[in-house]
């Protein structure tokens, strides 16, 4: 079980967190320099440049029929699916905003329907207004629907894997009542996942005075049910001023995971043991609670955005492990409880100054987290710890219009972070440290004829999650232990981006230089084949280059959007390997990945639509894993709109038709190697893309809430998970 989790974690990018950005009517670039936006007259998902973003129109395009927002985002130019996660090419997992509000729970992307989305903005190099840990931002803007009275939408979808017992059911109801500038809104979503004996193959080797091999399979089962509620009120005081409050609550009804591991243990090639480990994990939580209150508007010539947040997350689980080996049997019981609380306040102001716009603001975030880990049946100590962190941030950004040249934007962000890790079990291992950092950014936008161009540079950071900073040793199996690293340093990332657009073509190229990169690392723990899974900072910098080109023409009833891209990293290690005469071996991870995605739709008479979409990623080196085969996901769909107002939509799709959307991989760390099949398949909801999905959507008297809350303390919220 733990190995599967670690491989998924290894391949997934580090947790990325962001502060929300204020969106005012007088955006510094849009207000001063209109770069010739495109009026969409066809059904193609047109991509254009606007200010700091690549903007793709969803409303009226074939992408509005993709299903959920998550399914749609995988097909937005410049984005891709990797490891079960939607990523910005070359930047990793982004931070999401919906109408300026930070998405706290990425499950919301499954609850939001693509039909309700107007456009998507992809920002490859966020400026000073965003938290310094933000690598990329995706801003989702929903359709501007009008009307008064009661409106609502009901959705139901069910996806069944074709060759495994994996079923995903989702249903939601959302209501909104509007009268005289006041919106009262609320909704509920129910999700249920079922998984039965999903199998993955693995083999790991440790090399030392004795070579150990562990080879076998992991079978995963799951029962998962969750309810999510939201309710709030928004009051539009006038055309420019809004106030409101919102409450969100996530409740887990059922959260059970079962893992069965069968493996042979070989010592110098001779079978020494056979281990069968059955894990039964019951989670009473995590339950989450969020309250947000905001003001967004104008006071005189000043634009003001203020947000206050309270967020709590409680996570409790118990793990029962029954192990049977040739040497005997034993039972291990463990329990983990994490309780986190956060308060955040954020204030941003903007004002016209000389020939440009000055935007400045500050943010205060405080977090406290308690952790308990108790284990019986094995010689591992219980651990109790407390974490507190305060982040004080201030930023300023100035956008200046240069006549006949373009828009120059300069930004600077300052962050003071005080971190206190109190190890109650071993006070000598406690840590108290502070960071004072400046993060500059610069961007230039111009237009040459019909070509729009943007060049930007920025310095970012990636902070380890609180789980990564833990000190306790967790038990995985007789041969696998796992821990964190309280001494982890923050990553420092230098980014350089060039993007452009010409007619129906768009391109982006970016270069990334990373110092003190945070990676999962596995090493031999003793001479008996036991390994320790942990976290490290790399002592060598990593360079990553990526580029992609998007073409989105329309030919009659056929609309197509095609993305071709390249992603390459330069990463190498000089690692311990006793098999070499020198005791060292250089391991390189620099094989590039080629990307080709093609979305095709045919809009026919009587409101019928047929789609054929393809995602292709070549075998490559991805972080510190070698992906062993090409990934190809071919999806077909048919959709029909019913009733006079087209308020009832039926959609049937078959994804991964040829069952080729998977990645087997090898991890080579010198004196330790791991080969595993379908390394990303162990993530919840991603066990198999080879599935059939039926969805039904019905809307009535459509109106849209005018809620303008954007949230604060977003970096901390993500790290608490």
N, C-alpha and C positions, 0 to 999 in steps of 0.2 A: 504494500500500500504506500509506504513512505517513499519508495523509489519512484513510483508513478507520480506522486505529488511533486517530488523534487524535480523530475525531468520537466514536468509542465511549468514549474516555477522557473527552471533554468532557461527555458525557451521563451517564456513570457518576459517582456521588458519590465524594468523596475517600476514600482508604483510611482505614478506621476500625479502631481497635485497642483492645483491652481487656485488663485484668488479670482473672483469674478471681475469682469471688465464692464465699466459703465458704457451704455449706448445712449447717446443723446442725439437730438435732432441735428445739432450742429456738429456732426462728426468732423474732426480736424482735417481730414483729407476730402471727404465728400462735399463739405461745405465750401471749400476753397477751390477745389480742382475737380471738376466733373470729367472723368476720363472716358466719356462716351459709352454709357451702358447700352447693352443690346436689348431691344424689344423682342421678346420671344413670340414668333408668329407660327412656329411649327411645333411638333410634338417631340422634338429632340431635346434631351437634357443639356441645354446650352451651358457652357462654362465660360466665365468671363473674369476679369480682374476688377476688383473694387476695393479701394483703400489698401488694407494689409492682407486681403484674402483672395482666394480663388473661389468664386461663387458659382454654384450650379443650381439652375432653376429646376425645381421638382414639380411644382404645380403645372398642370397641362402637359407634362412630359410622361414618357413611359415609366419613369421611376416612381411616379405616384401610385402605381399599381403593384409595387414590389412586395407589399404585405406590411411587415413591421418596419419601424425606423431602423432597427438593427440590420434587417435584410437589405434595406435600401442603401445604407451607408457603405456596405461592402461593394456596391456598384457605382458609387460616386467617384468621378475622376480624381486620382491622387490618393485614393484609399484602397486598402486591401484587407483580406482576411488572413490572419496568421495565428496559429495556435489557438483557434477558437475565438480569437479576439479581433475586433476591427481596429486597424491601425492606419495611420498616415504614413505613406511610403517614405522610408528613410528616417522617420521620427519616432515611430512606436505608437503606443496607445495614447490617444489625446484626452484632453479634458473637454467635456461636453457642456453646452449651454442651450437651453430651450427658452426662446424669447427673453434672453438675458439672465435667466435663472440657472444656477449651477445644478447639474444632475448629480444627486447624491448617490443614487443607486442605479447602476447600469441596467438593471432589470427594467427600468423605465423605458429604455429603448425598445424593449419588447412590447411594452404596453402602448406606446405611441404608434399610431398607424401612419404609413407613408402618405396616404391620401390626405392627411391633415397638414402636411408640410408644404410650405411655400418655396423655401430655398435653403440651401446648406452652404455655409461659408467655412472653408478650410484655411487655417492660418498656420503656415509652416514655421514662422519665426515670431512668436508673440512678443510684444513690446513690454515696456516697463510697467504698464498698468496691470500686468499679470504676475502672479507669484513666480519667484525665480526658479521654481522647480518645474514650470510648465514647458514641455517640449513642443507641443502642438495643441491647437484649439480647434474644435468644431462647433460652430454656432448654428443651431437649428432654429429657423423661423417658421412658425405655423401660418396657415392661411388666415387672411383677414376676413373673417365672416361677420356679417352684421345682423341686427335684429334685436327685438326685445321679447321678454317673456321667458318661458321655460323651453330649454333645448336639451338635447341629449344625444348620446351615441352608445350603441351596444355592439360588442365584438365577441366573437367566439371562433377559436381556431383549435385544430387538433392535428398533430404531426406524429406519424407512426413510422418508425424505422422499418425497412423492408427485410433486413436480414438479422435483426437482433431485437430483443424485447425492450425497446426504448420508445416510450410514448410521452409526448409533451402536450399538455392541455392548458389552454389559457382562455379566460373569459373576463370581460370588464364591462362596467357601467359607469358612465360619466354624465353628470347633470350640471346645468348652469341656469341660474335665474337672473335676468337683467332687468333693471327698472331705474330710470332717471339717473343714470351714471353709476349705479351700484350693481356689482356682480356678487352673487353668492353662489359658490360652486363646491362640488364635492364629487368623489368617485371611489370606486372599489374595484380591485383586481384580484382574481383568484388564479393561482398557478399550481399545476400538479404535474410532477414528473415521476415516471416509473422506469426503472432499469432492471433488467434481469440477466445476470451472468455475462457481462461484457468482458471478453478475454483479451489480454495483451501478453505478448511474449517478451522475456527479457533475459539478458545474460550479462553478468558483471564479473570482472577479474581484478584481483589485487596481486601485485608483484613485489616480492621481497625475498627474504631468505627462503620462504616457502610461497609458492604460487597457489592462490585459491581461486576457484571458479564457482559461481552460483548461477544456475541456469534453470529456468522454469517458466511458470505463467502466473499472472494475477487475474483473478476474476472479480469484477465489481458489480454490486447490486445497490439499488437506491430506491427509497420512497421519500418523496419530497412534496410538501404542500405549504403554500404561503398565501397570506392575505395582506394586501396593501391598501391603506385608506388615506385619503387626503380631503381636506376641507379648508375653505378660506373665504375671505371677503376682500373685495377691491372697490375703492371709491374713487371715481374720476372727478376731482374737484372742479377742473376746467380742462381746456384742451391741452394744457401743459403740465398739470400736476396730478399725481396719483399717490394714494396711501393704501396700505393693505396689510393683511396678516394671513399666514397660512400654517397649517399643522399637517404633518405627515406621520403615519404610524405603520411600521412593518411588523407583522406577527407571523411566526413560523408555527403552523399547526402540526406538521410532521417533518422531521429532518433526520433521517436514518440512512447510514451508509454501512455496507458490508463488504469486506475484502477477504478473499481467500487466496493465499499464496502457496503454491506447491513448487519446490525447487530442490534439485540435487546439489550437494556440496562436494566439490572435488578438491583434493589436495595433491598438487603436482600431477594432475591428470587422472588420479585414482579416486573413485567415489568413496567418500568418507562418511557422509550423512545424508539424510533426506529430511527436509523440514516442511511441515504443513502448518501454516499459521492462519487462523481464522479471526478476523477483527470485526467486532460489532460496536459501531459508534452511534450513540444516540445524542443528539443535540437538542436541548430544550430551547435554545435560542440559535442564532442571534436575533434579538428584537431591537428595533431602532425607533427613535422618537426625535422629531425635528420640529422646531418652532421658528418661523421667520417673520419679522416685521420690517416694513420698509417705507421710505418716502422717495419718490422719483419725480423731479420736476424742475421748474425754473423760479428763481427768486430774483426779480429784476433781470439783469443781463447775465446772471450766473446760472449755470446748470448744476444741479445738486442731485447726488444719489447717496442714500444712506441705508444701510442694512444692519440688523442685529439678529444674531442666530444663537439658539441653544440646541445642542445635538448630544444625544446619548446613545450608547450602543452596549448591549449586554450579551455576552457569549458564554454559554455553559455547555460542556459536553463531557460524556463519560465514554471510556473506551475499554471494552472487554476483549482481551486477546487470549485465545486458546492455542497453545503451541504443542505440536507433537513431533519429536525427533527420535532418531534411533537410540539416543542416549536416555530418552525419557520424555515425560510431558510436564507442562507447567501452565499456570494461568496468571496473567498479568492484568491488573486493574489500575486504570489511571483516570483522573478527573482534572479538567482544566476549566478555570473561570476567569474571564476578562471583563472588566467593567470600565468603560471610558466615558468621560464627560468633557464637553467643550463649550466654551462661550466665545463668541467672536463679534466684533463690531467693525464696520467699514464705512468710511466717508470719502467721497470723491467729488471734486468740484471742477468745472471747466469754465473758461471765460475767453472771449476774444481779446487778443493782445497784439497790437501792431498789425502785421500782415498774416497772422496765423492764430492758432488757438492753443492756449495753455491749459493743460489738464494736470491736476495734482491731487494727492490724497494720502490717506494712511489707513492702517489696519492693525487691530490688536486681537490676538488670539491666545487663549489659555486652554491647556489640556491637562487633565489628570487621568491616570490609568492605573488600575490595580490588577495584579496578575497572581493567580494561585495555580500551582501544579503539584498534584499529589499522586504518588504511584506506589503500588504494592506488588510484591511477587518477584522483584528483581532488585539488584543492588545499585539503585540510582536514588539520589537524594531528592526529597521534596524541595520545591522552590517557591519563595514568596517575594514579590517585588512591587515597587511603586515607581511610576514614572510621572514626572511633571515637566511641562514645556511651555515657555512663553515666547511668542513671536511678535515683535514690534516692527512694523514695516512702514516706510514712507516712500513715495515715488513722485516724480514730476516728468511730464512729457510735453514737448512743444513741437507743433507742426507748423512749418513756415512755407508759404507759397512763394516760389521763385519764378518771376515772370518769364515766359517762353522756355522754361526749363522743366519744372515739375514741383513736387512737394517733398520737402526734406523734413523728417521727423527725428528728433533727438530725445532720448529718454534715459533716466537714471533711477534705479531702485536701490534703497538701502534696507537691509534686514538685520535686526539684532535678535538672536535666538539664544535663549538660556535653557539648557537641558540638564535635568537632574534624574539620574537613575539610582534608586535606592534599593540595594539588594538586601532584603531583610533576612535572608538565609545566610549570607556571607557579607557582612558590612565592608570587608576589605575590598570587595569587588565592585563597590558602588562608584558611580562616576558623576562628576559635576563639571560641566564645561559650557562655554559661551562662544558664539560666533558673531562677528561683526563683518558683514560683507556688502560690497557694492556691485551692482549688476547693470552695466551700461547697455544701451541698444541704439541702433541707428538704422534708418530706412530712407530710401529715395525712390519715388515713383514718378515715372515720366511717360510720355507718349511720343512716338515717332511715326507719323503717318497713321496707319491703321493698327500699328503695333503698340501694345501697352507693355511696359517693363517695370519691374520692381527689384531692387537690390537691397538686401538687409543683412545686418550682422548683430549678434547678441551673445551675451554670456548667461548661462543658466546653471542650475544645480539640480541634483537628484538626492533627496534625503532618504536614508534607510527607513523602512517601516518600523513601527514599534515591535512587531514580531521579529524582525531581523535583528533587533538590538537585545533580544532576550538572552539570558545567560544559562537557563536551565537546559539539561540534557533530556530529550524526549526519546522514549523507547519505540522503535519501529518493529523490530524483530530481533531474534537471537543474534543476527549478523548485521543489523543496521541501527545506528543511533543518529540523532539529529539535534542540532543546537543552533543558537544564534551567535552574535558577536557584538557585545556592547561597545567595542572599540572601533566600529566601522566609522569611516570618515564620509563626508558628503562627496558625491561626484561633482566635478566641474566640467561643464560642457560649453565649448565655443562653436557657434553655428554661423554659417555663411550661406545665404540663399539667393538664387536668381530665378525669377519667374516671369512669364510673359504670355501674351495672347495675341493671335492674329486670325481674324475671321472665325472659322469653326475649329481652329487649332489652339491648344494651350500647352505650355510646358513648364516644368519646374526642375531645377537642379539644386542640390544642397550638399554641403560638405560639413562634417561634424568631427570635432577633435575632443576626445574624452580623457580626462585625468582622474585617477583613483576610481575607476569603474567598479561598481558593486556587482559581484557575481556569486551564484551558488558554487560551492566547491566541495568535492568529495575526496577523502584521503584514507588510507589504511589506518585503523585505530590500534590494532595489535597484530600479533603474528598468527592469530587464529581465524583470520578472514573477516573480522568485524570491521566495518567502515563507519566513518563519521561524516555526516552531511552538515555543512556549515556555510558561512558567508565570509567573503574576503573582499578587500580592495586590491585591484590589479596594480602591480608596481610598474607596468608599462602603459603608455597612452594607447588609445584605440582611435583609428581614423576610419570614418565611414563616408562613402560617396553614394548618392542615389540621384537618379534622373528619370523623368517620365514625360511622355508626349501623349496628348489626348486629341482624338479626332472625332467630331460628332456631327456628321452630315445627315441630311434627310433626303430620301428618294421615294417620292410618292407616299404610299401607306407604310413604307418601311422606314423605321428610324433606328439608327445604330450609334453606339458610343464605344470607342475602342481605345484602350490604354496599353501602351507598350512602355516598359520600364526596365531599369537596371538598378540593382542594389549590391554594393561591394564594400566589404570591410577589410581592414589590414590589422590582423591580430595574430600574435605569435607568443609562445612561451618557451623557456628553456627549463624543462621539468625533470624531476628525479625519475629515473627508470633503471633499476638494477639489471635489466636485461642487456643494457649497453655497456661496453667496455669502460667508457668514461663515467658511467653512472648517471649520465644526463642525455636528454633527447629533446630536440626542438620540435614543437608541435605548432603547425600553422593552420589558421582558420581564415582563408582569404579567397575561397572560391565564390565567384559572384552568383547572384540569383537573377534570373531573367523572368520578367513578368509580362503576361499578355492576357488582358481581360476584354471580353467583347459582349456587349449587351445588345440584343436585337428584338424589336417588337413590331408587330403588324396589327394596325388598327383597322378593323373591318366594319362592315355595315351592322346595323342593329346592335351597336354597343358591345360587340365582341372584340377581344384582344388576345392575340397569341404571342408568346415570348419564347425565345431560345437564348440562353445566357451561358457564358463560359468564363471560368477563372482558371488560369494556368500559372504555376510557379515552378521553376526548374529546381532540380536538386542543387544544393548549395551548402555553404557554411553559413549558419545562422547563430549569432552569438558564439558560444563555445560548443556547438553541436554540428555534426555533419549530417545533413538531410540526405537520405540515401536514394530517394526516388522522386520523380516529378509528381507534383500535385495538380490534379485536374478535376474540376467540379463543373459538370454540364447539367444545366437545369432547364426544364421546360414547364410552361404554365399556360393555362387558359382561364380567361376571366369574362364574366358577363354581368353587366349592369341592368337592373330591373326597376320597374315602376316608372311613372312618368317623370319624376324628378331624379331618377337614378340613385335614389337613397338606399337601395338594397343592392349589395355587391356580393357575388359569389366568386370564389377563386379556388382553383385546383392546381397544385404544382407538384412536380416530381423533381427532387434535387439529387445531385450526384448519381446520375442515371447509370453510369458504368462502375460505380463503387470504387472510384480512384482518388477520392479526396482524402488523402492520408499521408502522413510522413513517418517512415521508420528512420531511426537516427542512431548514430554512434557518438558517444562522448569519450574523448581521449584526454586524460589528465596525467599522462606519463605512467606512473605506477598504479593507475587505476583506469579501467575502461568499462563502459556500460553501453550495451546495445539493446534497444527497446523498439518494439513495433508500435506504430500509431501513437507517437509520444504526446500528441495534443488531445488524444481521444478521452483521456481521463477527466477532462473538465466537465462540470455539470452542464447538461444541455448540448454537449458537443460530442457525445459518444459516437454518433454516426450521422453524417450528412446524407447518407443514402436512405431517403425517406419520402413519403408522400404526405402532403399537407392540404387540408381543406379548411377554408376560413369563410366566415359570414360576417358582414358588417351592415348595420342599419343605423341611419341617422335621421333625426327629425328636428325641424325648426332650428337649424344650425346657427349658433352664436359662439363667439370665442371669448373666454375670460380675458380681461384686460390686466391681469396680474403682472406687475412689473418688478416684483422682488427678485434680486439677483443673488443673495446669499453672501456670507462672509466666512472666512476660516476654512476655505475649501481644501487647502493642502493638509491641514490637520485631520479633517474628516476622513479623507482617503487613507491616511496612515493609521487611523484607528481600526480599520477593518482587518 
